[in-house]
């Protein structure tokens, strides 16, 4: 798959540095990751040398790369959406969540050509969406909001990194994606007509670890999460510095980069503990039950996930005073 400019990163980020408290022995921990604003604290942690020794980021272009690597055993963990985790678990890859990167409150976006102005206007249009990813959830919610069925639109399988080229070629009318692709489409005249603000509390980005790697990687996972929260604190306290770094390696302007975080809630340690509520009345378990129902209806799951060992909050730092 050809790279787009917004997927390029700074060459200087190629090497991970040693941090205090890192692990010096044992098998390395490899984390699958791809461009997404909610994952940027991990890229920042690497840039500042805050990732522990023995931890590396394996970069792909889309979530599918990370899922494939998990299935092959090439990575120990991956940054994924909650629905992607459920699909991977259904395929036999037992994953456990140890961190919530973000929840989407407007970051997953539907961009459309003029004169399309509202969901109902997509009838008969060509809609680009990444199959097997969170875009299918957005599409389902979009069709519900429009009062339409799948058969009322032409669905084209196109991940966000291929949508800009298709848009310029006039091959699609509607694109379901996220930053940075939505900003790049906006430069081409596309307009936002729907986003995840219409259905909050369902789309989460999480760090999922192969369950069979948890016990042997505890110290490195602990240190990885500490590095994430340290970088998240830098993003909050030194926001301009962090955003300019991110803008440089994503090929975006500062303003576009700042906008890319507008639809995301990035929970700190306390927020993570709230999302890992074991009662299932809120957070991850509640969202997983809702996704079970939605994904069974759309055919992405054939059997509901039992949610056994889905979450493990024990890796979260005990103190929020990081960075």
ChimeraX commands (.cxc) that place a marker at each C-alpha (Angstrom):
marker #1 position 0.00,0.00,0.00 radius 0.5
marker #1 position 1.48,3.35,-1.05 radius 0.5
marker #1 position 2.29,5.73,1.78 radius 0.5
marker #1 position 0.61,9.13,1.94 radius 0.5
marker #1 position 2.39,12.22,3.17 radius 0.5
marker #1 position 0.42,12.29,6.39 radius 0.5
marker #1 position 1.74,8.83,7.32 radius 0.5
marker #1 position 5.38,9.89,7.17 radius 0.5
marker #1 position 7.26,10.37,10.41 radius 0.5
marker #1 position 10.51,12.08,11.30 radius 0.5
marker #1 position 13.52,9.86,10.60 radius 0.5
marker #1 position 14.93,10.87,13.94 radius 0.5
marker #1 position 12.21,8.90,15.67 radius 0.5
marker #1 position 13.59,5.61,14.44 radius 0.5
marker #1 position 15.42,4.74,17.64 radius 0.5
marker #1 position 13.85,4.22,21.04 radius 0.5
marker #1 position 15.90,5.38,24.02 radius 0.5
marker #1 position 16.51,3.92,27.45 radius 0.5
marker #1 position 14.61,5.40,30.38 radius 0.5
marker #1 position 15.14,5.18,34.07 radius 0.5
marker #1 position 13.23,2.29,35.53 radius 0.5
marker #1 position 13.26,0.40,32.21 radius 0.5
marker #1 position 13.86,-3.35,31.98 radius 0.5
marker #1 position 17.21,-4.72,30.96 radius 0.5
marker #1 position 16.41,-8.42,30.66 radius 0.5
marker #1 position 13.77,-10.74,29.30 radius 0.5
marker #1 position 12.01,-10.85,25.94 radius 0.5
marker #1 position 11.36,-7.47,24.30 radius 0.5
marker #1 position 7.86,-6.01,24.14 radius 0.5
marker #1 position 6.72,-5.00,20.67 radius 0.5
marker #1 position 3.65,-2.79,20.24 radius 0.5
marker #1 position 1.78,-2.47,16.96 radius 0.5
marker #1 position 0.69,1.10,16.22 radius 0.5
marker #1 position -0.54,3.26,13.35 radius 0.5
marker #1 position -1.21,7.01,12.89 radius 0.5
marker #1 position -4.08,8.26,15.05 radius 0.5
marker #1 position -4.19,11.36,17.32 radius 0.5
marker #1 position -5.01,9.34,20.41 radius 0.5
marker #1 position -1.83,7.28,19.98 radius 0.5
marker #1 position 0.45,10.30,19.63 radius 0.5
marker #1 position 1.54,10.24,23.31 radius 0.5
marker #1 position 3.37,6.98,22.56 radius 0.5
marker #1 position 5.15,8.62,19.62 radius 0.5
marker #1 position 6.00,11.57,21.88 radius 0.5
marker #1 position 7.27,9.20,24.57 radius 0.5
marker #1 position 9.57,7.60,22.01 radius 0.5
marker #1 position 10.78,10.97,20.76 radius 0.5
marker #1 position 11.69,12.08,24.28 radius 0.5
marker #1 position 13.24,8.75,25.26 radius 0.5
marker #1 position 10.50,7.92,27.75 radius 0.5
marker #1 position 9.80,4.42,26.50 radius 0.5
marker #1 position 11.46,1.71,28.60 radius 0.5
marker #1 position 14.39,-0.32,27.32 radius 0.5
marker #1 position 13.19,-3.37,25.46 radius 0.5
marker #1 position 9.97,-1.75,24.23 radius 0.5
marker #1 position 9.57,-0.89,20.56 radius 0.5
marker #1 position 6.79,0.46,18.39 radius 0.5
marker #1 position 6.08,-1.46,15.20 radius 0.5
marker #1 position 4.47,1.02,12.85 radius 0.5
marker #1 position 1.83,0.15,10.28 radius 0.5
marker #1 position -0.43,2.21,8.05 radius 0.5
marker #1 position -3.76,1.04,9.46 radius 0.5
marker #1 position -5.24,-1.04,12.27 radius 0.5
marker #1 position -5.35,-4.09,10.02 radius 0.5
marker #1 position -1.55,-4.22,10.04 radius 0.5
marker #1 position -1.50,-4.45,13.84 radius 0.5
marker #1 position -4.27,-7.05,13.96 radius 0.5
marker #1 position -2.43,-9.23,11.44 radius 0.5
marker #1 position 0.77,-8.92,13.47 radius 0.5
marker #1 position -1.07,-9.92,16.64 radius 0.5
marker #1 position -2.49,-13.00,14.95 radius 0.5
marker #1 position 0.95,-13.96,13.67 radius 0.5
marker #1 position 2.51,-13.44,17.10 radius 0.5
marker #1 position 4.82,-10.76,15.64 radius 0.5
marker #1 position 3.74,-8.19,18.23 radius 0.5
marker #1 position 2.83,-8.58,21.88 radius 0.5
marker #1 position 0.38,-5.71,22.05 radius 0.5
marker #1 position -1.34,-3.21,19.77 radius 0.5
marker #1 position -3.15,0.11,19.79 radius 0.5
marker #1 position -6.64,-0.69,18.50 radius 0.5
marker #1 position -10.26,0.33,18.76 radius 0.5
marker #1 position -12.46,-1.69,21.09 radius 0.5
marker #1 position -14.44,-3.21,18.22 radius 0.5
marker #1 position -11.20,-4.36,16.57 radius 0.5
marker #1 position -10.27,-6.06,19.83 radius 0.5
marker #1 position -13.58,-7.93,19.88 radius 0.5
marker #1 position -13.06,-9.13,16.30 radius 0.5
marker #1 position -9.53,-10.30,17.09 radius 0.5
marker #1 position -10.75,-12.16,20.18 radius 0.5
marker #1 position -13.45,-13.82,18.08 radius 0.5
marker #1 position -10.73,-15.08,15.71 radius 0.5
marker #1 position -8.94,-16.79,18.59 radius 0.5
marker #1 position -6.45,-14.11,19.65 radius 0.5
marker #1 position -7.15,-13.65,23.36 radius 0.5
marker #1 position -6.52,-9.98,24.15 radius 0.5
marker #1 position -6.70,-8.08,27.41 radius 0.5
marker #1 position -7.01,-4.30,27.67 radius 0.5
marker #1 position -4.61,-2.47,29.98 radius 0.5
marker #1 position -5.03,1.17,28.91 radius 0.5
marker #1 position -7.58,3.51,27.35 radius 0.5
marker #1 position -5.90,5.97,25.00 radius 0.5
marker #1 position -9.04,7.92,24.18 radius 0.5
marker #1 position -12.76,7.92,23.64 radius 0.5
marker #1 position -14.22,9.43,20.49 radius 0.5
marker #1 position -16.57,12.37,20.92 radius 0.5
marker #1 position -16.40,13.70,17.37 radius 0.5
marker #1 position -13.08,12.36,16.11 radius 0.5
marker #1 position -14.60,9.74,13.81 radius 0.5
marker #1 position -15.97,11.73,10.92 radius 0.5
marker #1 position -18.11,11.52,7.80 radius 0.5
marker #1 position -16.92,13.95,5.11 radius 0.5
marker #1 position -19.03,14.61,2.02 radius 0.5
marker #1 position -19.11,16.52,-1.25 radius 0.5
marker #1 position -21.44,19.40,-1.91 radius 0.5
marker #1 position -24.43,19.40,-2.14 radius 0.5
marker #1 position -24.59,16.63,0.49 radius 0.5
marker #1 position -25.38,18.41,3.76 radius 0.5
marker #1 position -27.02,15.85,6.07 radius 0.5
marker #1 position -27.09,12.07,6.54 radius 0.5
marker #1 position -30.28,11.56,4.50 radius 0.5
marker #1 position -28.55,13.11,1.47 radius 0.5
marker #1 position -26.19,10.14,1.10 radius 0.5
marker #1 position -28.92,8.00,-0.54 radius 0.5
marker #1 position -27.58,6.68,-3.83 radius 0.5
marker #1 position -24.07,7.96,-3.13 radius 0.5
marker #1 position -20.69,6.20,-3.11 radius 0.5
marker #1 position -19.45,5.82,0.46 radius 0.5
marker #1 position -15.82,4.95,1.28 radius 0.5
marker #1 position -15.22,3.04,4.49 radius 0.5
marker #1 position -12.56,0.72,5.88 radius 0.5
marker #1 position -14.02,-2.76,6.31 radius 0.5
marker #1 position -13.31,-4.58,9.55 radius 0.5
marker #1 position -12.63,-1.34,11.40 radius 0.5
marker #1 position -14.41,1.34,13.40 radius 0.5
marker #1 position -15.61,2.95,10.19 radius 0.5
marker #1 position -18.23,0.22,9.87 radius 0.5
marker #1 position -19.69,1.27,13.22 radius 0.5
marker #1 position -19.83,4.87,12.02 radius 0.5
marker #1 position -21.49,3.73,8.79 radius 0.5
marker #1 position -24.11,1.78,10.73 radius 0.5
marker #1 position -24.88,4.80,12.90 radius 0.5
marker #1 position -24.90,7.08,9.84 radius 0.5
marker #1 position -27.45,4.89,8.06 radius 0.5
marker #1 position -29.59,4.76,11.21 radius 0.5
marker #1 position -29.51,8.57,11.44 radius 0.5
marker #1 position -30.41,8.83,7.75 radius 0.5
marker #1 position -33.20,6.26,7.95 radius 0.5
marker #1 position -31.48,4.26,5.22 radius 0.5
marker #1 position -30.35,0.67,4.66 radius 0.5
marker #1 position -27.04,-0.67,3.34 radius 0.5
marker #1 position -28.66,-1.21,-0.04 radius 0.5
marker #1 position -29.50,2.51,-0.31 radius 0.5
marker #1 position -25.83,3.43,-0.78 radius 0.5
marker #1 position -22.85,2.04,-2.68 radius 0.5
marker #1 position -20.23,1.04,-0.13 radius 0.5
marker #1 position -16.61,1.02,-1.33 radius 0.5
marker #1 position -13.87,-0.59,0.78 radius 0.5
marker #1 position -11.26,2.13,1.15 radius 0.5
marker #1 position -9.20,2.78,4.30 radius 0.5
marker #1 position -8.54,6.42,5.20 radius 0.5
marker #1 position -5.02,6.46,3.74 radius 0.5
marker #1 position -6.49,5.75,0.26 radius 0.5
marker #1 position -9.50,8.05,0.42 radius 0.5
marker #1 position -7.77,11.27,-0.59 radius 0.5
marker #1 position -6.61,9.83,-3.91 radius 0.5
marker #1 position -10.06,8.40,-4.61 radius 0.5
marker #1 position -11.66,11.74,-3.71 radius 0.5
marker #1 position -9.43,13.63,-6.11 radius 0.5
marker #1 position -10.23,11.10,-8.84 radius 0.5
marker #1 position -13.96,11.68,-8.30 radius 0.5
marker #1 position -14.52,8.04,-7.34 radius 0.5
marker #1 position -16.29,8.67,-4.00 radius 0.5
marker #1 position -18.90,11.08,-2.67 radius 0.5
marker #1 position -18.66,10.34,1.06 radius 0.5
marker #1 position -15.64,9.32,3.15 radius 0.5
marker #1 position -15.78,7.79,6.62 radius 0.5
marker #1 position -12.51,8.25,8.45 radius 0.5
marker #1 position -10.56,10.22,10.99 radius 0.5
marker #1 position -7.59,12.52,11.35 radius 0.5
marker #1 position -5.38,13.30,9.62 radius 0.5
marker #1 position -7.33,12.17,6.55 radius 0.5
marker #1 position -10.43,14.23,7.38 radius 0.5
marker #1 position -8.40,17.46,7.48 radius 0.5
marker #1 position -6.77,16.59,4.18 radius 0.5
marker #1 position -10.20,15.99,2.64 radius 0.5
marker #1 position -11.35,19.28,4.11 radius 0.5
marker #1 position -8.61,20.99,2.10 radius 0.5
marker #1 position -10.27,19.52,-1.00 radius 0.5
marker #1 position -13.67,21.01,-0.14 radius 0.5
marker #1 position -15.22,18.12,1.77 radius 0.5
marker #1 position -17.63,19.01,4.58 radius 0.5
marker #1 position -18.34,17.22,7.83 radius 0.5
marker #1 position -21.94,15.96,7.92 radius 0.5
marker #1 position -21.82,13.46,10.81 radius 0.5
marker #1 position -19.45,12.34,13.55 radius 0.5
marker #1 position -19.17,10.32,16.74 radius 0.5
marker #1 position -20.67,13.06,18.90 radius 0.5
marker #1 position -23.98,11.54,17.86 radius 0.5
marker #1 position -23.19,8.27,19.66 radius 0.5
marker #1 position -20.69,8.86,22.52 radius 0.5
marker #1 position -19.39,6.13,24.79 radius 0.5
marker #1 position -18.99,3.44,22.12 radius 0.5
marker #1 position -15.72,4.10,20.30 radius 0.5
marker #1 position -12.65,3.65,22.47 radius 0.5
marker #1 position -9.00,3.34,21.50 radius 0.5
marker #1 position -7.16,0.97,23.78 radius 0.5
marker #1 position -3.89,-0.82,24.33 radius 0.5
marker #1 position -4.59,-4.54,23.91 radius 0.5
marker #1 position -2.04,-7.13,25.04 radius 0.5
marker #1 position -1.98,-10.79,24.09 radius 0.5
marker #1 position -3.18,-12.52,27.24 radius 0.5
marker #1 position -0.38,-15.06,27.02 radius 0.5
marker #1 position 2.22,-12.27,27.21 radius 0.5
marker #1 position 0.83,-10.41,30.23 radius 0.5
marker #1 position 2.57,-12.15,33.11 radius 0.5
marker #1 position 5.97,-12.27,31.44 radius 0.5
marker #1 position 5.90,-8.60,30.43 radius 0.5
marker #1 position 4.48,-6.98,33.56 radius 0.5
marker #1 position 7.43,-4.70,34.31 radius 0.5
marker #1 position 7.72,-3.49,30.73 radius 0.5
marker #1 position 3.99,-2.89,30.41 radius 0.5
marker #1 position 4.06,-0.94,33.68 radius 0.5
marker #1 position 6.92,1.20,32.35 radius 0.5
marker #1 position 5.24,1.63,28.95 radius 0.5
marker #1 position 2.10,2.99,30.58 radius 0.5
marker #1 position 4.17,5.31,32.75 radius 0.5
marker #1 position 5.83,6.66,29.58 radius 0.5
marker #1 position 2.42,7.15,27.95 radius 0.5
marker #1 position 1.06,9.14,30.87 radius 0.5
marker #1 position 4.25,11.21,31.08 radius 0.5
marker #1 position 3.88,12.12,27.41 radius 0.5
marker #1 position 0.16,12.80,27.87 radius 0.5
marker #1 position 1.06,15.22,30.63 radius 0.5
marker #1 position 3.52,16.93,28.28 radius 0.5
marker #1 position 0.77,17.24,25.66 radius 0.5
marker #1 position -1.38,19.03,28.24 radius 0.5
marker #1 position 1.24,21.21,29.95 radius 0.5
marker #1 position 3.44,21.99,26.92 radius 0.5
marker #1 position 0.72,21.76,24.31 radius 0.5
marker #1 position 2.27,23.97,21.64 radius 0.5
marker #1 position 5.57,22.09,21.71 radius 0.5
marker #1 position 3.82,18.72,21.52 radius 0.5
marker #1 position 1.45,19.75,18.73 radius 0.5
marker #1 position 4.25,21.22,16.62 radius 0.5
marker #1 position 6.20,17.98,16.88 radius 0.5
marker #1 position 3.14,15.96,15.90 radius 0.5
marker #1 position 2.34,18.34,13.03 radius 0.5
marker #1 position 5.86,17.89,11.65 radius 0.5
marker #1 position 5.76,14.11,11.48 radius 0.5
marker #1 position 2.15,13.97,10.22 radius 0.5
marker #1 position 2.60,16.58,7.48 radius 0.5
marker #1 position -0.16,18.80,8.88 radius 0.5
marker #1 position -0.34,22.44,9.86 radius 0.5
marker #1 position -0.36,23.35,13.54 radius 0.5
marker #1 position -4.03,24.33,13.28 radius 0.5
marker #1 position -5.01,21.05,11.62 radius 0.5
marker #1 position -3.14,19.10,14.27 radius 0.5
marker #1 position -4.85,21.02,17.04 radius 0.5
marker #1 position -8.25,20.36,15.46 radius 0.5
marker #1 position -7.49,16.65,15.20 radius 0.5
marker #1 position -7.63,16.37,19.00 radius 0.5
marker #1 position -10.89,18.31,19.32 radius 0.5
marker #1 position -13.07,15.23,19.09 radius 0.5
marker #1 position -11.11,13.12,21.54 radius 0.5
marker #1 position -11.22,12.66,25.28 radius 0.5
marker #1 position -7.76,11.59,26.48 radius 0.5
marker #1 position -8.16,10.13,29.98 radius 0.5
marker #1 position -5.47,10.42,32.61 radius 0.5
marker #1 position -4.83,7.73,35.21 radius 0.5
marker #1 position -8.01,8.57,37.15 radius 0.5
marker #1 position -10.03,8.66,33.95 radius 0.5
marker #1 position -8.64,5.28,32.97 radius 0.5
marker #1 position -9.67,3.79,36.29 radius 0.5
marker #1 position -13.19,5.08,35.68 radius 0.5
marker #1 position -13.28,3.47,32.23 radius 0.5
marker #1 position -12.15,0.16,33.73 radius 0.5
marker #1 position -15.15,0.05,36.05 radius 0.5
marker #1 position -15.63,-3.69,36.74 radius 0.5
marker #1 position -19.37,-3.29,37.35 radius 0.5
marker #1 position -19.97,-2.72,33.65 radius 0.5
marker #1 position -22.26,0.24,34.36 radius 0.5
marker #1 position -19.97,2.55,32.42 radius 0.5
marker #1 position -16.76,2.55,30.44 radius 0.5
marker #1 position -15.21,-0.33,28.54 radius 0.5
marker #1 position -17.43,-3.19,29.64 radius 0.5
marker #1 position -20.62,-1.22,28.99 radius 0.5
marker #1 position -19.35,-0.22,25.53 radius 0.5
marker #1 position -18.32,-3.81,24.78 radius 0.5
marker #1 position -21.82,-5.07,25.50 radius 0.5
marker #1 position -23.30,-2.45,23.17 radius 0.5
marker #1 position -20.75,-3.31,20.48 radius 0.5
marker #1 position -21.56,-7.00,20.84 radius 0.5
marker #1 position -25.16,-6.26,19.89 radius 0.5
marker #1 position -24.29,-3.87,17.06 radius 0.5
marker #1 position -21.62,-6.12,15.55 radius 0.5
marker #1 position -23.83,-9.20,15.72 radius 0.5
marker #1 position -26.48,-7.25,13.82 radius 0.5
marker #1 position -24.06,-6.12,11.12 radius 0.5
marker #1 position -22.32,-9.49,10.83 radius 0.5
marker #1 position -18.90,-8.45,12.13 radius 0.5
marker #1 position -19.34,-10.95,14.96 radius 0.5
marker #1 position -21.00,-14.34,14.65 radius 0.5
marker #1 position -21.00,-14.95,18.40 radius 0.5
marker #1 position -21.02,-12.38,21.20 radius 0.5
marker #1 position -17.79,-11.97,23.14 radius 0.5
marker #1 position -18.03,-13.40,26.65 radius 0.5
marker #1 position -15.90,-10.44,27.88 radius 0.5
marker #1 position -13.97,-12.80,30.18 radius 0.5
marker #1 position -10.54,-11.31,31.01 radius 0.5
marker #1 position -11.23,-8.41,28.66 radius 0.5
marker #1 position -9.87,-5.78,31.07 radius 0.5
marker #1 position -7.02,-5.66,33.57 radius 0.5
marker #1 position -6.54,-2.30,35.32 radius 0.5
marker #1 position -3.68,-3.59,37.49 radius 0.5
marker #1 position -1.08,-2.19,35.09 radius 0.5
marker #1 position -2.26,1.41,35.58 radius 0.5
marker #1 position 0.08,3.55,37.68 radius 0.5
marker #1 position -0.95,3.84,41.30 radius 0.5
marker #1 position -0.23,7.56,41.27 radius 0.5
marker #1 position -1.43,10.15,38.79 radius 0.5
marker #1 position 1.58,12.35,39.58 radius 0.5
marker #1 position 3.59,11.48,36.47 radius 0.5
marker #1 position 5.79,13.57,34.19 radius 0.5
marker link #1:1,2 radius 0.2
marker link #1:2,3 radius 0.2
marker link #1:3,4 radius 0.2
marker link #1:4,5 radius 0.2
marker link #1:5,6 radius 0.2
marker link #1:6,7 radius 0.2
marker link #1:7,8 radius 0.2
marker link #1:8,9 radius 0.2
marker link #1:9,10 radius 0.2
marker link #1:10,11 radius 0.2
marker link #1:11,12 radius 0.2
marker link #1:12,13 radius 0.2
marker link #1:13,14 radius 0.2
marker link #1:14,15 radius 0.2
marker link #1:15,16 radius 0.2
marker link #1:16,17 radius 0.2
marker link #1:17,18 radius 0.2
marker link #1:18,19 radius 0.2
marker link #1:19,20 radius 0.2
marker link #1:20,21 radius 0.2
marker link #1:21,22 radius 0.2
marker link #1:22,23 radius 0.2
marker link #1:23,24 radius 0.2
marker link #1:24,25 radius 0.2
marker link #1:25,26 radius 0.2
marker link #1:26,27 radius 0.2
marker link #1:27,28 radius 0.2
marker link #1:28,29 radius 0.2
marker link #1:29,30 radius 0.2
marker link #1:30,31 radius 0.2
marker link #1:31,32 radius 0.2
marker link #1:32,33 radius 0.2
marker link #1:33,34 radius 0.2
marker link #1:34,35 radius 0.2
marker link #1:35,36 radius 0.2
marker link #1:36,37 radius 0.2
marker link #1:37,38 radius 0.2
marker link #1:38,39 radius 0.2
marker link #1:39,40 radius 0.2
marker link #1:40,41 radius 0.2
marker link #1:41,42 radius 0.2
marker link #1:42,43 radius 0.2
marker link #1:43,44 radius 0.2
marker link #1:44,45 radius 0.2
marker link #1:45,46 radius 0.2
marker link #1:46,47 radius 0.2
marker link #1:47,48 radius 0.2
marker link #1:48,49 radius 0.2
marker link #1:49,50 radius 0.2
marker link #1:50,51 radius 0.2
marker link #1:51,52 radius 0.2
marker link #1:52,53 radius 0.2
marker link #1:53,54 radius 0.2
marker link #1:54,55 radius 0.2
marker link #1:55,56 radius 0.2
marker link #1:56,57 radius 0.2
marker link #1:57,58 radius 0.2
marker link #1:58,59 radius 0.2
marker link #1:59,60 radius 0.2
marker link #1:60,61 radius 0.2
marker link #1:61,62 radius 0.2
marker link #1:62,63 radius 0.2
marker link #1:63,64 radius 0.2
marker link #1:64,65 radius 0.2
marker link #1:65,66 radius 0.2
marker link #1:66,67 radius 0.2
marker link #1:67,68 radius 0.2
marker link #1:68,69 radius 0.2
marker link #1:69,70 radius 0.2
marker link #1:70,71 radius 0.2
marker link #1:71,72 radius 0.2
marker link #1:72,73 radius 0.2
marker link #1:73,74 radius 0.2
marker link #1:74,75 radius 0.2
marker link #1:75,76 radius 0.2
marker link #1:76,77 radius 0.2
marker link #1:77,78 radius 0.2
marker link #1:78,79 radius 0.2
marker link #1:79,80 radius 0.2
marker link #1:80,81 radius 0.2
marker link #1:81,82 radius 0.2
marker link #1:82,83 radius 0.2
marker link #1:83,84 radius 0.2
marker link #1:84,85 radius 0.2
marker link #1:85,86 radius 0.2
marker link #1:86,87 radius 0.2
marker link #1:87,88 radius 0.2
marker link #1:88,89 radius 0.2
marker link #1:89,90 radius 0.2
marker link #1:90,91 radius 0.2
marker link #1:91,92 radius 0.2
marker link #1:92,93 radius 0.2
marker link #1:93,94 radius 0.2
marker link #1:94,95 radius 0.2
marker link #1:95,96 radius 0.2
marker link #1:96,97 radius 0.2
marker link #1:97,98 radius 0.2
marker link #1:98,99 radius 0.2
marker link #1:99,100 radius 0.2
marker link #1:100,101 radius 0.2
marker link #1:101,102 radius 0.2
marker link #1:102,103 radius 0.2
marker link #1:103,104 radius 0.2
marker link #1:104,105 radius 0.2
marker link #1:105,106 radius 0.2
marker link #1:106,107 radius 0.2
marker link #1:107,108 radius 0.2
marker link #1:108,109 radius 0.2
marker link #1:109,110 radius 0.2
marker link #1:110,111 radius 0.2
marker link #1:111,112 radius 0.2
marker link #1:112,113 radius 0.2
marker link #1:113,114 radius 0.2
marker link #1:114,115 radius 0.2
marker link #1:115,116 radius 0.2
marker link #1:116,117 radius 0.2
marker link #1:117,118 radius 0.2
marker link #1:118,119 radius 0.2
marker link #1:119,120 radius 0.2
marker link #1:120,121 radius 0.2
marker link #1:121,122 radius 0.2
marker link #1:122,123 radius 0.2
marker link #1:123,124 radius 0.2
marker link #1:124,125 radius 0.2
marker link #1:125,126 radius 0.2
marker link #1:126,127 radius 0.2
marker link #1:127,128 radius 0.2
marker link #1:128,129 radius 0.2
marker link #1:129,130 radius 0.2
marker link #1:130,131 radius 0.2
marker link #1:131,132 radius 0.2
marker link #1:132,133 radius 0.2
marker link #1:133,134 radius 0.2
marker link #1:134,135 radius 0.2
marker link #1:135,136 radius 0.2
marker link #1:136,137 radius 0.2
marker link #1:137,138 radius 0.2
marker link #1:138,139 radius 0.2
marker link #1:139,140 radius 0.2
marker link #1:140,141 radius 0.2
marker link #1:141,142 radius 0.2
marker link #1:142,143 radius 0.2
marker link #1:143,144 radius 0.2
marker link #1:144,145 radius 0.2
marker link #1:145,146 radius 0.2
marker link #1:146,147 radius 0.2
marker link #1:147,148 radius 0.2
marker link #1:148,149 radius 0.2
marker link #1:149,150 radius 0.2
marker link #1:150,151 radius 0.2
marker link #1:151,152 radius 0.2
marker link #1:152,153 radius 0.2
marker link #1:153,154 radius 0.2
marker link #1:154,155 radius 0.2
marker link #1:155,156 radius 0.2
marker link #1:156,157 radius 0.2
marker link #1:157,158 radius 0.2
marker link #1:158,159 radius 0.2
marker link #1:159,160 radius 0.2
marker link #1:160,161 radius 0.2
marker link #1:161,162 radius 0.2
marker link #1:162,163 radius 0.2
marker link #1:163,164 radius 0.2
marker link #1:164,165 radius 0.2
marker link #1:165,166 radius 0.2
marker link #1:166,167 radius 0.2
marker link #1:167,168 radius 0.2
marker link #1:168,169 radius 0.2
marker link #1:169,170 radius 0.2
marker link #1:170,171 radius 0.2
marker link #1:171,172 radius 0.2
marker link #1:172,173 radius 0.2
marker link #1:173,174 radius 0.2
marker link #1:174,175 radius 0.2
marker link #1:175,176 radius 0.2
marker link #1:176,177 radius 0.2
marker link #1:177,178 radius 0.2
marker link #1:178,179 radius 0.2
marker link #1:179,180 radius 0.2
marker link #1:180,181 radius 0.2
marker link #1:181,182 radius 0.2
marker link #1:182,183 radius 0.2
marker link #1:183,184 radius 0.2
marker link #1:184,185 radius 0.2
marker link #1:185,186 radius 0.2
marker link #1:186,187 radius 0.2
marker link #1:187,188 radius 0.2
marker link #1:188,189 radius 0.2
marker link #1:189,190 radius 0.2
marker link #1:190,191 radius 0.2
marker link #1:191,192 radius 0.2
marker link #1:192,193 radius 0.2
marker link #1:193,194 radius 0.2
marker link #1:194,195 radius 0.2
marker link #1:195,196 radius 0.2
marker link #1:196,197 radius 0.2
marker link #1:197,198 radius 0.2
marker link #1:198,199 radius 0.2
marker link #1:199,200 radius 0.2
marker link #1:200,201 radius 0.2
marker link #1:201,202 radius 0.2
marker link #1:202,203 radius 0.2
marker link #1:203,204 radius 0.2
marker link #1:204,205 radius 0.2
marker link #1:205,206 radius 0.2
marker link #1:206,207 radius 0.2
marker link #1:207,208 radius 0.2
marker link #1:208,209 radius 0.2
marker link #1:209,210 radius 0.2
marker link #1:210,211 radius 0.2
marker link #1:211,212 radius 0.2
marker link #1:212,213 radius 0.2
marker link #1:213,214 radius 0.2
marker link #1:214,215 radius 0.2
marker link #1:215,216 radius 0.2
marker link #1:216,217 radius 0.2
marker link #1:217,218 radius 0.2
marker link #1:218,219 radius 0.2
marker link #1:219,220 radius 0.2
marker link #1:220,221 radius 0.2
marker link #1:221,222 radius 0.2
marker link #1:222,223 radius 0.2
marker link #1:223,224 radius 0.2
marker link #1:224,225 radius 0.2
marker link #1:225,226 radius 0.2
marker link #1:226,227 radius 0.2
marker link #1:227,228 radius 0.2
marker link #1:228,229 radius 0.2
marker link #1:229,230 radius 0.2
marker link #1:230,231 radius 0.2
marker link #1:231,232 radius 0.2
marker link #1:232,233 radius 0.2
marker link #1:233,234 radius 0.2
marker link #1:234,235 radius 0.2
marker link #1:235,236 radius 0.2
marker link #1:236,237 radius 0.2
marker link #1:237,238 radius 0.2
marker link #1:238,239 radius 0.2
marker link #1:239,240 radius 0.2
marker link #1:240,241 radius 0.2
marker link #1:241,242 radius 0.2
marker link #1:242,243 radius 0.2
marker link #1:243,244 radius 0.2
marker link #1:244,245 radius 0.2
marker link #1:245,246 radius 0.2
marker link #1:246,247 radius 0.2
marker link #1:247,248 radius 0.2
marker link #1:248,249 radius 0.2
marker link #1:249,250 radius 0.2
marker link #1:250,251 radius 0.2
marker link #1:251,252 radius 0.2
marker link #1:252,253 radius 0.2
marker link #1:253,254 radius 0.2
marker link #1:254,255 radius 0.2
marker link #1:255,256 radius 0.2
marker link #1:256,257 radius 0.2
marker link #1:257,258 radius 0.2
marker link #1:258,259 radius 0.2
marker link #1:259,260 radius 0.2
marker link #1:260,261 radius 0.2
marker link #1:261,262 radius 0.2
marker link #1:262,263 radius 0.2
marker link #1:263,264 radius 0.2
marker link #1:264,265 radius 0.2
marker link #1:265,266 radius 0.2
marker link #1:266,267 radius 0.2
marker link #1:267,268 radius 0.2
marker link #1:268,269 radius 0.2
marker link #1:269,270 radius 0.2
marker link #1:270,271 radius 0.2
marker link #1:271,272 radius 0.2
marker link #1:272,273 radius 0.2
marker link #1:273,274 radius 0.2
marker link #1:274,275 radius 0.2
marker link #1:275,276 radius 0.2
marker link #1:276,277 radius 0.2
marker link #1:277,278 radius 0.2
marker link #1:278,279 radius 0.2
marker link #1:279,280 radius 0.2
marker link #1:280,281 radius 0.2
marker link #1:281,282 radius 0.2
marker link #1:282,283 radius 0.2
marker link #1:283,284 radius 0.2
marker link #1:284,285 radius 0.2
marker link #1:285,286 radius 0.2
marker link #1:286,287 radius 0.2
marker link #1:287,288 radius 0.2
marker link #1:288,289 radius 0.2
marker link #1:289,290 radius 0.2
marker link #1:290,291 radius 0.2
marker link #1:291,292 radius 0.2
marker link #1:292,293 radius 0.2
marker link #1:293,294 radius 0.2
marker link #1:294,295 radius 0.2
marker link #1:295,296 radius 0.2
marker link #1:296,297 radius 0.2
marker link #1:297,298 radius 0.2
marker link #1:298,299 radius 0.2
marker link #1:299,300 radius 0.2
marker link #1:300,301 radius 0.2
marker link #1:301,302 radius 0.2
marker link #1:302,303 radius 0.2
marker link #1:303,304 radius 0.2
marker link #1:304,305 radius 0.2
marker link #1:305,306 radius 0.2
marker link #1:306,307 radius 0.2
marker link #1:307,308 radius 0.2
marker link #1:308,309 radius 0.2
marker link #1:309,310 radius 0.2
marker link #1:310,311 radius 0.2
marker link #1:311,312 radius 0.2
marker link #1:312,313 radius 0.2
marker link #1:313,314 radius 0.2
marker link #1:314,315 radius 0.2
marker link #1:315,316 radius 0.2
marker link #1:316,317 radius 0.2
marker link #1:317,318 radius 0.2
marker link #1:318,319 radius 0.2
marker link #1:319,320 radius 0.2
marker link #1:320,321 radius 0.2
marker link #1:321,322 radius 0.2
marker link #1:322,323 radius 0.2
view
